[in-house]
Amino acid sequence: LSAVWQSGQVATTSGDGALRCWDLSSGSLVSKSQAHRGAANCVDMYVDTKHVVTGSADGTIKVWDLSAGTTPVHTLWACQALHL
């Protein structure tokens, strides 16, 4: 399990490969995405709380735009680079 929080929002990843986003004030689950095929073992959130990055044992790093839905906006495979 990995978690990061900012501005009242929490993003978590876990062994089931899911990315979950929570509202801290209500404790409710805001969204859930099947982020990875393998265990999702790291997560970080941009300061804007709109973008989240997840990493997995499946060899991928994914960038998510939480305002755009449950599909990653970028997927990096091992040995790739992303220029934002």
Secondary structure by P-SEA (a helix, b strand, c coil): ccccccccbbbbbcccbbbbbbbcccccccccccccccccccccccccccbbbbbccccbbbbbcccccccccccccccccccc
